[in-house]
Amino acid sequence: MLNKIFATLIVAITLSACVDSRDLSQNIVVAHISSNPDGLHPYNDNSVMRSFIFEHTQKTLVKLDVSSLEYIPSLAKSLPEISDDGLLYHYELRDDVRWDDGSELTAKDIEFTTKLQLCPLTDNANVRGNYSSVIKDIILYPNEPKKFTMEAFGKNVTNPNIFSEVYIQQKAHWDPDGILDDLTFENIHSDNFKEKKEWSDWFNAFNHGDNRYQPERLVGLGPYQISEWESGSYIIASRKDNWWGDNDTLIYNQNYPEQIIFKIITDDASVFLSLKSQGLDATNRVGTSKLFKLQKHNYFNENYHSAFLDQYSYYYAGLNIRPDGIKRKEFFTDVKVRRAMAHLVPVDEIVEVLLHGEGSRQVAQLSNLKKNYNDTLELIKLDLEKAKQLLDDAGWIDTDDNNVRDKIVNGEKLQLSFELSYMSGAASKETALMIKESMWRAGVEVKPNPMDFTLFYKNAQEHDFDMMLGGWGGSASYSNPYQLWHTSSWANKGSNFCGFGDAYSDSLIDAANAAIDPEEHRNAIWQLQAKIYEDQPYVFMYSPKRKIVIHKRFDNADMYYEKPGFVLHNFNLKESFKTKVPMP
């Protein structure tokens, strides 16, 4: 115990003191993250930073392999066996998986986990529909505790891999008294869901903020446990003793570093200085200009591997197309206005100035790296005159000579003057200012509104914005459009922040998900891209190159196109660094 306290003290001193005191012979990985995660709740939080940390602390039944880009078994012995009708998926769990208390992983844990993911009492409305629209039931076999069957509502392209991002939780840890034993899947799916007081009390405790931030509660089947969290500064994941996967050969079950320290650095200048002084071992979020500058110096190239790699994520400007008309005015309810906004966002200039050309234009919601990308959609170019004409046609004209267009909307004279919300940060600020300058030339006033991630995300879910700068991470795997584009994901405060969609677009989503035939699936996805393109809920901007930097003191430090770009717990300190190495 004293050794652990001493080790934690040393880490804290290292992080807070001058980086010159860092000992590179320590088998500790310091990885950069650009913000606090929204939380580390197994289901209720959804940020990129949360998912990145979960790579080391949580486990799923199956996983997308970053190298082959194919799904592979993780906690399951193999990928599921599928019935001829495509509705039943038979799994068998590995025999060697153990919880931290030494007990075995069983199918009851899978059943319990699935209940939590699907139940309307869990605070996960933003992603729940992805799962509740697919998983009908979990069938257990009392005499075979390692086996279970997932029954699907219908044929769906996501069926075989539906558990790839469901983080498996221990029933005995969360519900030792069996409060949820009589919560059935039939009840969960019922339109008239009836809750018992015992269930409500249990879920109130489960959804509590302590299960998002208290290190001792952030438990999982991964090789690391969160041991310390200093908000705004760092999060420490410490290697578990006698972990069940210690002798496994799969790269995702390696745990070479004693600790992984997620160091929170929000601005590029500080990331630059940390890399210059070898205060970081890995980052995938260094600024483009800063990396170009570092790559010009021998000391950096001698100490680090670095690269610009394509990725599947993209950035966008979201438009509130279903505002309440009171707090948020009806600026973007007309598609002509939305298309005008697209013609006024200087995307090419943003890519050139802020990314130094290390990015590609985004046309629709699907990456052009994917085979089902609709390549018939044309880029929307910066066109001041076209934007002005569209705004004129929509009735937004400057009638009072103040250089801001106006219009009578529902009996109220509105100026075309709105807030542009964004997460605080140098790049986002520059983007907002470039958009502001460009739009002013067309008689549109943009008021940049920076905020921290927590408030930004809360406002987005509650549709409390006019225009917002956002971004979505992406993957080589199929991305179910339900979460971002289905109308229910707007009504339920999911991730359809802007209010896109109608019965037709919902039918395309359903058709894409249900189509097992590749051609039928492709056709539905193409039509959905075209529908989103025409309706313009987003101004799609660009997909940046992923900037990856990894210290050369590690073996197994490979880089991948798939997110997050590396596997930190596979980093193995080289023998040449295992003697004390003073900082230069």
C-alpha positions as CSV (number, residue, x, y, z in Angstrom):
1,M,0.0,0.0,0.0
2,L,2.8,2.4,0.9
3,N,4.5,1.6,-2.4
4,K,1.3,2.6,-4.3
5,I,1.0,5.8,-2.3
6,F,4.6,6.6,-3.0
7,A,4.2,5.9,-6.7
8,T,1.1,8.1,-7.0
9,L,3.0,10.9,-5.2
10,I,5.9,10.7,-7.6
11,V,3.5,10.8,-10.6
12,A,1.7,13.9,-9.2
13,I,5.0,15.6,-8.6
14,T,6.2,14.7,-12.1
15,L,3.1,16.2,-13.7
16,S,3.1,19.4,-11.7
17,A,6.8,20.1,-11.6
18,C,9.2,21.1,-14.4
19,V,9.2,18.4,-17.2
20,D,13.0,18.4,-16.9
21,S,12.7,16.0,-13.9
22,R,10.9,13.3,-16.0
23,D,12.7,10.0,-16.0
24,L,12.3,8.3,-19.5
25,S,13.4,5.0,-18.1
26,Q,10.0,4.7,-16.3
27,N,7.6,2.3,-18.0
28,I,4.9,5.0,-18.0
29,V,3.1,6.4,-21.0
30,V,2.1,10.0,-21.0
31,A,-0.6,10.5,-23.6
32,H,-2.2,13.8,-24.6
33,I,-5.9,14.4,-24.5
34,S,-7.3,17.8,-25.5
35,S,-10.1,18.1,-22.9
36,N,-11.7,16.4,-20.0
37,P,-14.0,13.5,-21.0
38,D,-17.6,14.3,-20.4
39,G,-17.4,11.5,-17.9
40,L,-16.4,7.8,-17.7
41,H,-19.8,6.3,-17.0
42,P,-20.1,3.0,-18.9
43,Y,-23.2,4.1,-20.8
44,N,-24.2,7.7,-20.1
45,D,-21.2,9.5,-21.5
46,N,-20.2,9.6,-25.1
47,S,-17.3,11.9,-25.9
48,V,-14.3,10.9,-28.0
49,M,-12.0,11.3,-24.9
50,R,-14.2,8.9,-22.9
51,S,-14.0,6.3,-25.7
52,F,-10.2,6.7,-26.0
53,I,-9.8,6.0,-22.2
54,F,-12.2,3.1,-22.4
55,E,-9.8,1.4,-24.8
56,H,-7.7,0.7,-21.7
57,T,-10.3,0.2,-19.0
58,Q,-13.3,-1.5,-20.6
59,K,-13.9,-4.5,-22.8
60,T,-16.5,-5.5,-25.4
61,L,-17.6,-8.9,-26.8
62,V,-16.2,-8.2,-30.3
63,K,-13.9,-5.4,-31.5
64,L,-12.8,-3.8,-34.8
65,D,-9.2,-4.7,-35.4
66,V,-7.2,-1.5,-36.1
67,S,-4.9,-3.3,-38.5
68,S,-7.2,-5.6,-40.6
69,L,-10.3,-3.4,-40.2
70,E,-12.3,-6.6,-39.6
71,Y,-14.2,-7.5,-36.5
72,I,-12.5,-10.0,-34.2
73,P,-13.7,-11.7,-31.0
74,S,-12.6,-10.1,-27.7
75,L,-14.5,-11.5,-24.7
76,A,-16.2,-14.0,-26.9
77,K,-14.5,-17.2,-28.1
78,S,-15.4,-16.4,-31.7
79,L,-17.7,-14.2,-33.8
80,P,-21.4,-15.2,-33.3
81,E,-22.9,-18.1,-35.2
82,I,-25.9,-16.8,-37.1
83,S,-29.2,-18.6,-37.7
84,D,-30.4,-19.0,-41.3
85,D,-33.1,-16.3,-40.9
86,G,-30.5,-13.8,-39.6
87,L,-32.4,-13.2,-36.3
88,L,-30.5,-15.3,-33.8
89,Y,-26.8,-14.7,-32.9
90,H,-25.2,-17.4,-30.7
91,Y,-22.2,-16.5,-28.6
92,E,-19.9,-18.4,-26.2
93,L,-17.7,-16.5,-23.8
94,R,-14.1,-17.1,-23.2
95,D,-13.3,-19.4,-20.2
96,D,-10.4,-17.3,-18.8
97,V,-12.1,-13.9,-18.4
98,R,-12.3,-12.8,-14.7
99,W,-13.7,-9.8,-13.0
100,D,-11.4,-7.9,-10.5
101,D,-12.9,-9.9,-7.6
102,G,-11.8,-13.1,-9.3
103,S,-15.3,-14.3,-10.4
104,E,-16.0,-15.5,-13.9
105,L,-17.6,-13.5,-16.7
106,T,-20.9,-15.3,-17.4
107,A,-23.9,-14.8,-19.8
108,K,-25.8,-13.2,-16.9
109,D,-23.4,-10.3,-17.0
110,I,-24.2,-10.0,-20.7
111,E,-27.9,-10.0,-20.0
112,F,-27.5,-7.4,-17.3
113,T,-25.3,-5.2,-19.5
114,T,-27.8,-5.3,-22.3
115,K,-30.7,-4.4,-20.0
116,L,-28.8,-1.3,-18.9
117,Q,-28.0,-0.3,-22.5
118,L,-31.6,-0.6,-23.6
119,C,-33.6,0.5,-20.6
120,P,-35.2,4.0,-20.9
121,L,-34.2,4.7,-17.3
122,T,-30.6,4.8,-18.3
123,D,-29.4,8.3,-19.2
124,N,-28.1,7.3,-22.6
125,A,-30.8,8.6,-24.9
126,N,-28.2,9.9,-27.4
127,V,-27.2,6.3,-28.4
128,R,-29.9,4.0,-27.0
129,G,-31.8,3.9,-30.3
130,N,-28.9,2.2,-32.0
131,Y,-29.3,-0.8,-29.7
132,S,-33.0,-0.8,-28.8
133,S,-33.9,-0.9,-32.4
134,V,-31.8,-4.0,-33.0
135,I,-31.7,-6.2,-29.8
136,K,-35.0,-7.8,-29.0
137,D,-33.9,-10.3,-26.3
138,I,-31.0,-12.1,-24.6
139,I,-31.6,-15.8,-24.2
140,L,-29.7,-17.6,-21.5
141,Y,-29.0,-21.4,-21.1
142,P,-29.1,-22.3,-17.3
143,N,-26.9,-25.4,-17.8
144,E,-24.4,-23.5,-20.0
145,P,-23.5,-20.3,-18.2
146,K,-21.0,-19.2,-20.9
147,K,-23.5,-19.3,-23.7
148,F,-26.2,-17.0,-24.8
149,T,-28.2,-15.9,-27.8
150,M,-29.0,-12.4,-28.9
151,E,-32.4,-12.3,-30.7
152,A,-32.8,-9.4,-33.2
153,F,-36.0,-7.7,-34.2
154,G,-35.1,-8.1,-37.8
155,K,-32.4,-8.4,-40.3
156,N,-29.9,-5.6,-39.8
157,V,-26.4,-5.0,-41.0
158,T,-25.4,-4.0,-37.5
159,N,-26.6,-7.3,-35.9
160,P,-23.3,-9.3,-36.0
161,N,-21.3,-6.4,-34.5
162,I,-23.9,-4.8,-32.2
163,F,-21.9,-5.5,-29.1
164,S,-18.7,-4.0,-30.5
165,E,-19.2,-0.8,-28.4
166,V,-21.2,-2.1,-25.5
167,Y,-18.9,-2.1,-22.5
168,I,-19.6,-5.3,-20.5
169,Q,-20.5,-4.7,-16.8
170,Q,-20.5,-7.0,-13.8
171,K,-23.9,-7.8,-12.4
172,A,-22.6,-8.7,-9.0
173,H,-20.8,-5.4,-8.7
174,W,-23.7,-3.1,-9.7
175,D,-26.7,-5.1,-8.7
176,P,-25.7,-7.7,-6.0
177,D,-29.3,-7.8,-4.6
178,G,-30.9,-8.6,-7.9
179,I,-33.1,-5.5,-8.1
180,L,-33.3,-5.7,-11.9
181,D,-33.8,-9.5,-12.1
182,D,-37.5,-9.0,-12.9
183,L,-36.9,-6.2,-15.4
184,T,-37.7,-8.0,-18.7
185,F,-36.8,-7.1,-22.2
186,E,-40.5,-7.2,-23.1
187,N,-41.1,-4.5,-20.5
188,I,-38.1,-2.5,-21.7
189,H,-39.4,-2.5,-25.2
190,S,-43.0,-1.8,-24.3
191,D,-44.5,1.5,-25.5
192,N,-46.1,1.7,-22.1
193,F,-43.0,1.0,-20.1
194,K,-44.0,0.7,-16.4
195,E,-41.3,1.3,-13.8
196,K,-41.2,0.0,-10.3
197,K,-40.0,2.3,-7.5
198,E,-37.2,-0.2,-6.8
199,W,-36.0,0.1,-10.4
200,S,-36.3,3.9,-10.4
201,D,-34.3,4.1,-7.2
202,W,-31.6,1.8,-8.6
203,F,-31.3,3.7,-11.8
204,N,-31.1,7.0,-10.0
205,A,-28.1,5.7,-8.1
206,F,-26.6,4.2,-11.3
207,N,-27.0,7.4,-13.2
208,H,-25.4,9.5,-10.4
209,G,-22.5,11.7,-11.2
210,D,-20.2,9.7,-8.9
211,N,-20.3,6.8,-11.4
212,R,-18.9,9.2,-14.0
213,Y,-16.0,10.8,-12.0
214,Q,-15.1,8.8,-8.9
215,P,-12.0,6.7,-9.8
216,E,-12.9,3.7,-7.5
217,R,-16.3,3.4,-9.3
218,L,-14.9,3.5,-12.9
219,V,-14.5,-0.3,-13.1
220,G,-14.3,-2.6,-16.1
221,L,-12.7,-5.7,-17.6
222,G,-9.8,-3.9,-19.2
223,P,-6.1,-4.1,-18.1
224,Y,-6.1,-0.7,-16.4
225,Q,-8.1,0.9,-13.6
226,I,-8.6,4.7,-13.2
227,S,-6.6,5.5,-10.0
228,E,-6.6,9.3,-10.0
229,W,-8.4,12.1,-11.8
230,E,-7.4,15.7,-11.4
231,S,-10.0,17.6,-13.4
232,G,-8.5,19.7,-16.1
233,S,-5.0,18.3,-15.5
234,Y,-4.7,14.6,-15.8
235,I,-6.3,11.1,-15.5
236,I,-4.1,8.2,-14.4
237,A,-4.9,4.6,-15.4
238,S,-2.8,2.1,-13.4
239,R,-2.1,-1.4,-14.5
240,K,-4.0,-4.1,-12.6
241,D,-2.3,-6.8,-10.7
242,N,-3.1,-10.4,-11.7
243,W,-5.3,-9.3,-14.6
244,W,-7.1,-12.1,-16.5
245,G,-5.4,-11.3,-19.8
246,D,-1.8,-11.1,-18.6
247,N,-0.7,-14.1,-20.7
248,D,-2.8,-13.3,-23.8
249,T,-1.1,-12.7,-27.1
250,L,-3.7,-10.3,-28.6
251,I,-2.4,-6.8,-28.9
252,Y,-5.5,-5.4,-27.2
253,N,-4.7,-7.6,-24.1
254,Q,-1.2,-6.4,-23.6
255,N,-0.5,-4.1,-20.6
256,Y,3.2,-3.3,-20.8
257,P,3.1,0.3,-19.3
258,E,2.8,0.4,-15.5
259,Q,0.6,3.5,-15.9
260,I,-1.0,5.5,-18.7
261,I,-1.3,9.1,-17.8
262,F,-3.8,11.0,-19.9
263,K,-2.5,14.6,-19.7
264,I,-5.1,17.2,-20.5
265,I,-3.7,20.0,-22.6
266,T,-6.2,22.3,-24.3
267,D,-4.0,24.6,-26.4
268,D,-1.5,23.8,-29.2
269,A,1.2,26.0,-27.8
270,S,1.4,23.9,-24.6
271,V,1.3,20.7,-26.7
272,F,4.2,22.0,-28.7
273,L,6.2,22.8,-25.6
274,S,5.5,19.4,-24.1
275,L,6.7,17.6,-27.2
276,K,9.7,19.9,-27.5
277,S,10.7,18.9,-23.9
278,Q,9.7,15.2,-24.2
279,G,6.9,15.7,-21.7
280,L,4.6,13.6,-23.9
281,D,4.9,10.1,-25.3
282,A,1.9,10.1,-27.6
283,T,-0.6,12.4,-29.1
284,N,-3.1,12.3,-32.0
285,R,-4.2,15.9,-31.4
286,V,-1.2,18.1,-32.1
287,G,-1.9,21.2,-34.2
288,T,-0.9,21.0,-37.8
289,S,1.3,24.1,-37.9
290,K,3.0,23.0,-34.6
291,L,3.8,19.6,-36.0
292,F,5.2,21.1,-39.2
293,K,7.4,23.3,-37.0
294,L,8.6,20.4,-34.8
295,Q,9.4,18.2,-37.8
296,K,12.0,20.8,-38.9
297,H,14.1,20.2,-35.9
298,N,16.5,17.2,-35.5
299,Y,16.0,16.9,-31.8
300,F,12.3,16.2,-32.4
301,N,12.9,13.7,-35.2
302,E,15.5,11.9,-33.2
303,N,13.1,11.4,-30.3
304,Y,9.7,10.9,-32.0
305,H,8.0,9.2,-34.9
306,S,5.4,11.5,-36.5
307,A,3.0,11.3,-39.4
308,F,-0.1,12.7,-41.1
309,L,-2.6,10.0,-41.8
310,D,-6.1,10.0,-43.4
311,Q,-9.0,9.3,-41.0
312,Y,-12.8,9.0,-41.1
313,S,-13.8,11.9,-38.8
314,Y,-15.0,15.3,-40.0
315,Y,-15.9,18.8,-38.9
316,Y,-19.1,20.6,-39.6
317,A,-21.2,23.7,-38.9
318,G,-24.6,22.6,-37.6
319,L,-27.7,24.7,-38.2
320,N,-30.7,24.6,-35.9
321,I,-33.5,23.9,-38.4
322,R,-36.2,23.2,-35.7
323,P,-35.8,26.1,-33.2
324,D,-38.4,26.8,-30.6
325,G,-39.0,30.3,-32.1
326,I,-38.7,31.9,-28.7
327,K,-35.2,31.5,-27.3
328,R,-33.8,30.4,-30.6
329,K,-35.2,32.2,-33.6
330,E,-36.2,30.8,-37.0
331,F,-33.0,31.7,-38.9
332,F,-32.5,28.4,-40.7
333,T,-35.9,26.9,-41.2
334,D,-35.7,27.7,-44.9
335,V,-33.4,25.4,-47.0
336,K,-32.4,28.4,-49.1
337,V,-30.9,30.1,-46.1
338,R,-29.1,26.9,-45.1
339,R,-27.6,26.6,-48.6
340,A,-26.6,30.2,-48.5
341,M,-24.7,29.5,-45.3
342,A,-22.9,26.7,-47.0
343,H,-21.8,29.1,-49.8
344,L,-20.5,31.5,-47.2
345,V,-18.3,29.2,-45.1
346,P,-14.7,29.5,-46.4
347,V,-13.8,25.9,-46.1
348,D,-10.9,25.8,-48.5
349,E,-9.4,28.8,-46.8
350,I,-9.9,27.2,-43.4
351,V,-8.1,24.0,-44.6
352,E,-5.3,26.0,-46.1
353,V,-4.7,28.4,-43.3
354,L,-5.4,26.3,-40.2
355,L,-4.5,22.8,-41.5
356,H,-1.8,23.9,-44.0
357,G,-3.6,21.8,-46.6
358,E,-3.5,18.7,-44.5
359,G,-7.2,17.9,-44.8
360,S,-9.8,17.1,-47.4
361,R,-13.2,18.6,-48.2
362,Q,-16.2,16.8,-46.7
363,V,-19.3,16.6,-49.0
364,A,-21.7,14.5,-47.0
365,Q,-21.9,12.5,-43.7
366,L,-20.0,9.6,-45.1
367,S,-16.2,9.7,-45.5
368,N,-14.9,9.5,-49.1
369,L,-12.6,6.7,-47.9
370,K,-15.7,4.4,-47.6
371,K,-16.9,2.2,-50.5
372,N,-20.5,3.5,-50.1
373,Y,-19.6,7.1,-50.4
374,N,-21.9,9.0,-52.9
375,D,-19.4,10.4,-55.3
376,T,-22.1,12.1,-57.4
377,L,-22.5,14.9,-54.9
378,E,-20.6,18.1,-55.8
379,L,-18.7,20.3,-53.4
380,I,-20.5,23.4,-52.4
381,K,-18.1,26.2,-53.2
382,L,-17.6,29.6,-51.6
383,D,-19.8,31.9,-53.6
384,L,-20.7,35.3,-52.2
385,E,-23.1,36.3,-55.0
386,K,-24.9,32.9,-55.0
387,A,-25.4,33.2,-51.2
388,K,-26.7,36.8,-51.6
389,Q,-29.2,35.7,-54.2
390,L,-30.4,32.8,-52.1
391,L,-30.9,35.1,-49.1
392,D,-32.8,37.6,-51.3
393,D,-35.0,34.8,-52.5
394,A,-35.7,33.7,-48.9
395,G,-36.8,37.2,-48.0
396,W,-33.8,38.3,-46.0
397,I,-33.0,41.8,-47.2
398,D,-31.3,44.7,-45.4
399,T,-34.2,47.2,-45.1
400,D,-32.6,49.5,-42.5
401,D,-29.2,50.0,-44.1
402,N,-27.2,48.6,-41.1
403,N,-25.4,45.9,-43.3
404,V,-27.4,43.2,-41.6
405,R,-30.3,41.5,-43.5
406,D,-33.6,41.4,-41.8
407,K,-37.1,39.8,-42.2
408,I,-40.5,39.7,-40.6
409,V,-40.9,36.2,-39.1
410,N,-44.1,35.4,-37.3
411,G,-44.8,39.1,-36.8
412,E,-41.4,39.9,-35.4
413,K,-38.7,41.7,-37.2
414,L,-35.5,39.7,-37.0
415,Q,-32.0,40.7,-37.9
416,L,-30.0,37.9,-39.5
417,S,-27.7,38.0,-36.5
418,F,-27.1,34.8,-34.6
419,E,-24.7,33.0,-32.3
420,L,-22.0,30.6,-33.5
421,S,-21.3,28.2,-30.6
422,Y,-18.0,26.3,-30.4
423,M,-15.8,24.6,-27.9
424,S,-13.0,26.8,-26.6
425,G,-9.7,26.3,-28.4
426,A,-7.4,28.2,-30.7
427,A,-8.4,26.4,-33.9
428,S,-12.1,26.6,-33.2
429,K,-11.8,30.3,-32.4
430,E,-9.9,31.0,-35.7
431,T,-12.5,29.0,-37.6
432,A,-15.3,31.0,-36.1
433,L,-13.6,34.3,-36.9
434,M,-13.0,33.3,-40.5
435,I,-16.7,32.3,-40.8
436,K,-17.8,35.6,-39.2
437,E,-15.7,37.7,-41.6
438,S,-16.9,35.8,-44.7
439,M,-20.6,36.0,-43.7
440,W,-20.4,39.7,-42.9
441,R,-19.7,40.4,-46.6
442,A,-23.2,39.0,-47.4
443,G,-25.0,41.0,-44.7
444,V,-25.0,38.2,-42.1
445,E,-23.8,38.9,-38.6
446,V,-22.2,36.0,-36.7
447,K,-21.5,36.3,-33.0
448,P,-18.9,33.7,-31.9
449,N,-19.8,32.1,-28.6
450,P,-17.0,30.0,-27.0
451,M,-17.8,27.6,-24.2
452,D,-16.3,24.5,-22.4
453,F,-17.2,21.0,-23.7
454,T,-19.7,20.2,-21.0
455,L,-21.9,23.3,-21.6
456,F,-21.4,23.0,-25.4
457,Y,-22.6,19.4,-25.5
458,K,-25.5,20.1,-23.1
459,N,-26.7,22.9,-25.3
460,A,-26.4,20.8,-28.4
461,Q,-28.5,18.0,-26.9
462,E,-31.1,20.5,-25.8
463,H,-31.1,22.2,-29.2
464,D,-30.1,25.5,-27.5
465,F,-28.0,27.0,-30.3
466,D,-28.3,28.8,-33.6
467,M,-25.2,27.6,-35.4
468,M,-22.6,25.3,-33.9
469,L,-19.1,24.1,-34.8
470,G,-18.9,20.3,-34.2
471,G,-17.1,17.2,-35.2
472,W,-17.7,13.5,-35.3
473,G,-15.2,10.8,-35.0
474,G,-15.4,8.0,-37.6
475,S,-14.4,4.5,-38.2
476,A,-13.8,2.1,-41.0
477,S,-16.8,0.1,-39.8
478,Y,-20.4,0.8,-40.7
479,S,-21.7,3.8,-38.8
480,N,-25.4,3.4,-38.0
481,P,-27.0,6.6,-39.2
482,Y,-29.8,6.2,-36.6
483,Q,-27.9,8.1,-33.9
484,L,-27.2,11.2,-35.9
485,W,-30.0,11.4,-38.4
486,H,-33.2,9.7,-37.3
487,T,-36.0,12.0,-36.1
488,S,-36.3,10.1,-32.8
489,S,-32.7,11.1,-32.1
490,W,-33.9,14.7,-32.1
491,A,-37.0,14.2,-30.1
492,N,-35.2,12.1,-27.4
493,K,-32.3,14.6,-27.2
494,G,-30.0,12.2,-28.9
495,S,-27.2,13.3,-31.3
496,N,-29.5,14.7,-34.1
497,F,-28.8,18.1,-32.7
498,C,-30.0,20.1,-35.7
499,G,-33.5,18.5,-36.1
500,F,-32.9,16.9,-39.5
501,G,-35.3,14.4,-40.9
502,D,-38.8,13.3,-41.9
503,A,-40.6,10.1,-42.7
504,Y,-38.7,9.6,-45.9
505,S,-35.2,10.0,-44.4
506,D,-36.3,7.7,-41.5
507,S,-37.3,5.1,-44.0
508,L,-33.9,5.3,-45.8
509,I,-32.2,4.8,-42.4
510,D,-34.4,1.8,-41.7
511,A,-33.8,0.4,-45.2
512,A,-30.0,0.9,-45.0
513,N,-29.9,-0.9,-41.6
514,A,-32.2,-3.7,-42.7
515,A,-30.6,-4.4,-46.1
516,I,-28.4,-7.4,-46.0
517,D,-27.9,-7.4,-49.7
518,P,-24.9,-5.1,-50.4
519,E,-26.5,-3.4,-53.4
520,E,-29.7,-2.6,-51.5
521,H,-27.7,-1.3,-48.6
522,R,-25.6,0.9,-50.9
523,N,-28.6,2.3,-52.6
524,A,-30.3,3.3,-49.3
525,I,-27.0,4.9,-48.0
526,W,-26.6,6.8,-51.3
527,Q,-30.1,8.2,-51.1
528,L,-29.7,9.2,-47.5
529,Q,-26.5,11.1,-48.3
530,A,-28.3,12.9,-51.1
531,K,-31.2,13.7,-48.8
532,I,-28.9,15.2,-46.2
533,Y,-27.0,17.0,-48.9
534,E,-30.1,18.6,-50.2
535,D,-31.6,19.5,-46.9
536,Q,-28.4,21.0,-45.6
537,P,-28.7,20.6,-41.8
538,Y,-24.9,20.7,-41.7
539,V,-22.4,22.8,-43.6
540,F,-20.0,19.9,-44.1
541,M,-16.5,21.3,-43.9
542,Y,-13.5,19.0,-43.9
543,S,-11.8,15.8,-42.7
544,P,-8.5,16.7,-41.1
545,K,-5.4,14.4,-41.4
546,R,-4.8,12.6,-38.1
547,K,-1.6,13.9,-36.7
548,I,0.2,11.2,-34.7
549,V,3.3,11.6,-32.6
550,I,4.9,8.7,-30.7
551,H,8.1,8.6,-28.7
552,K,10.8,6.4,-30.0
553,R,11.5,4.8,-26.6
554,F,8.8,2.2,-27.2
555,D,8.6,-0.9,-29.3
556,N,5.2,-2.0,-30.7
557,A,4.3,1.7,-31.2
558,D,2.6,1.2,-34.6
559,M,0.4,3.8,-36.2
560,Y,-3.0,3.0,-37.7
561,Y,-5.6,4.8,-39.9
562,E,-8.3,3.5,-37.6
563,K,-9.0,5.6,-34.5
564,P,-7.3,6.4,-32.2
565,G,-4.3,5.7,-34.3
566,F,-2.2,3.7,-31.8
567,V,-2.6,1.1,-29.0
568,L,-1.1,2.7,-25.9
569,H,-1.1,-0.4,-23.7
570,N,0.8,-2.3,-26.4
571,F,3.7,0.2,-26.0
572,N,6.7,-1.7,-24.7
573,L,9.7,0.2,-23.3
574,K,12.9,-0.6,-25.2
575,E,15.7,-2.3,-23.3
576,S,18.0,0.6,-24.1
577,F,15.8,2.9,-22.1
578,K,15.4,0.7,-19.0
579,T,18.4,2.3,-17.3
580,K,17.8,5.8,-15.9
581,V,17.9,8.3,-18.7
582,P,18.2,11.9,-17.8
583,M,16.3,14.5,-19.8
584,P,18.5,16.3,-22.3
